[in-house]
């Protein structure tokens, strides 16, 4: 084992140690880590994957899936899809249909068909739609304005901040949290 470098961050010494000239270990915040110093000090790590969107056999665009690996603001292991088509750019309503299905705001009464659900009564709303037909403002307007849907989205993705973390020692919220 040999010391590759030593530096200080504030008053804390940080050592980069090499073993057999191949492996690197970093002593950081009193912990020995293996090639992972950036991971632990990062506020957010989002990994983006993609899959093809096809029109017949031709690639017409991609659905990018943002995988929240680490975050101080969003629940870890969340997946956020975003569809981008070559001929129209970002699909405005991408990912919403799956969320509405998961939250019970839309149901799939039969293969290939979707139907809205009244969130107050649980009853099916008139009209059945194909997936492509749900990509309109008219379809999403009442769902997006619904407070229950907004609460569902927040519960799914947003981290709950503990009052003691959000408050300073005097019991007042930090200025950037207000």
C-alpha positions in Angstrom: 0.0 0.0 0.0 1.3 3.4 -0.9 0.2 7.0 -0.4 -0.6 8.5 -3.8 -1.7 11.9 -2.6 -2.7 13.8 0.5 -4.8 17.0 0.5 -7.0 18.9 2.8 -10.7 19.8 2.4 -11.2 22.5 5.0 -9.6 21.1 8.1 -10.1 17.5 7.1 -7.1 15.6 5.5 -8.0 13.3 2.6 -5.7 10.5 1.5 -5.6 8.7 -1.8 -4.0 5.3 -1.2 -3.0 2.8 -3.9 -2.7 -1.0 -3.4 -0.5 -2.8 -5.9 -0.7 0.1 -8.3 -4.1 -1.1 -9.4 -6.8 -0.5 -6.8 -7.5 2.9 -5.3 -8.9 3.5 -1.9 -9.8 6.9 -0.6 -9.9 7.9 3.1 -12.8 10.4 3.2 -14.7 11.6 6.3 -13.0 8.8 8.4 -14.2 6.1 6.0 -12.1 4.1 3.6 -13.9 3.8 0.3 -13.0 2.0 -3.0 -13.3 4.2 -6.1 -16.5 5.7 -4.7 -15.6 9.1 -3.2 -17.7 11.0 -5.7 -20.7 8.8 -5.1 -20.9 9.6 -1.4 -20.3 13.3 -1.7 -22.8 13.8 -4.6 -26.2 15.3 -3.9 -27.9 13.6 -6.9 -26.9 10.8 -9.2 -29.4 10.2 -12.0 -28.7 7.4 -14.6 -30.4 7.8 -17.9 -31.3 4.8 -20.0 -33.2 4.7 -23.3 -35.4 2.4 -25.4 -36.5 2.8 -28.9 -39.9 4.0 -30.0 -40.9 2.5 -33.3 -43.3 3.3 -36.1 -43.6 -0.2 -37.7 -40.0 -1.3 -38.1 -38.5 2.2 -38.2 -37.1 3.9 -35.1 -39.2 7.0 -34.6 -37.7 8.2 -31.3 -36.6 7.2 -27.9 -38.1 6.9 -24.4 -35.4 8.0 -21.9 -35.9 6.6 -18.4 -34.3 8.7 -15.7 -33.4 6.3 -12.8 -32.9 8.2 -9.6 -29.9 6.3 -8.1 -29.2 8.9 -5.3 -31.0 12.1 -4.4 -31.6 14.4 -1.5 -34.8 15.7 -3.2 -36.4 12.7 -5.0 -37.1 9.2 -3.7 -34.3 6.9 -4.7 -35.0 4.1 -7.2 -37.7 6.3 -8.8 -38.0 6.0 -12.5 -39.2 8.9 -14.7 -39.9 8.3 -18.4 -39.6 10.9 -21.0 -40.4 10.2 -24.7 -38.7 12.2 -27.4 -39.8 11.6 -31.0 -37.7 12.6 -34.0 -40.6 14.4 -35.7 -42.1 16.3 -32.7 -39.5 16.5 -29.9 -40.5 15.8 -26.3 -43.9 14.2 -26.0 -45.7 16.5 -23.7 -47.7 13.8 -21.9 -45.0 11.1 -21.7 -45.1 9.0 -18.6 -48.4 10.3 -17.3 -50.6 7.4 -18.5 -48.6 4.9 -16.5 -48.7 7.2 -13.4 -52.5 7.6 -13.8 -53.0 3.9 -14.1 -50.8 3.3 -11.0 -52.7 5.9 -9.0 -56.2 4.6 -10.1 -57.1 7.8 -12.1 -57.2 5.8 -15.3 -58.1 2.1 -15.8 -57.5 -0.4 -18.6 -60.9 -2.0 -19.0 -59.8 -4.1 -22.0 -56.6 -4.8 -23.9 -55.5 -1.6 -25.7 -58.2 0.7 -24.2 -58.0 3.2 -21.4 -60.8 4.9 -19.4 -60.8 7.7 -16.9 -61.9 7.0 -13.3 -63.7 9.6 -11.2 -61.3 10.0 -8.2 -64.1 10.9 -5.8 -66.6 8.1 -6.6 -64.3 5.5 -8.2 -66.8 5.2 -11.1 -65.7 4.9 -14.7 -66.1 8.1 -16.8 -67.7 8.0 -20.2 -65.4 7.3 -23.2 -62.7 4.8 -23.9 -59.4 5.9 -25.5 -56.5 4.2 -27.2 -53.1 5.1 -25.8 -52.3 7.5 -28.7 -55.6 9.3 -28.0 -54.6 10.1 -24.5 -51.9 12.4 -25.7 -54.1 15.5 -25.6 -54.7 18.4 -23.3 -58.5 17.5 -23.2 -57.7 14.1 -21.8 -55.3 15.3 -19.1 -56.8 18.7 -18.1 -59.1 17.5 -15.4 -56.7 14.8 -14.1 -53.8 17.3 -13.8 -56.0 19.9 -12.0 -57.2 17.2 -9.5 -55.6 17.7 -6.0 -55.7 13.9 -5.4 -53.5 13.3 -8.5 -51.1 16.1 -7.4 -50.9 14.5 -3.9 -50.3 11.0 -5.5 -47.4 12.4 -7.6 -45.8 14.1 -4.6 -46.1 11.0 -2.4 -44.6 8.9 -5.2 -41.5 11.0 -5.9 -41.0 13.7 -3.2 -38.9 13.0 -0.1 -40.5 14.0 3.2 -38.4 16.5 5.0 -38.2 16.1 8.7 -39.1 19.2 10.6 -35.9 19.0 12.7 -33.8 18.9 9.5 -35.6 21.8 7.9 -35.3 24.0 11.0 -32.3 25.7 12.4 -31.4 25.6 16.0 -33.8 28.5 16.8 -36.8 26.6 15.3 -37.1 28.7 12.2 -37.0 27.2 8.7 -33.9 27.9 6.6 -34.4 30.7 4.1 -33.9 28.4 1.1 -36.5 26.0 2.4 -39.3 28.6 2.7 
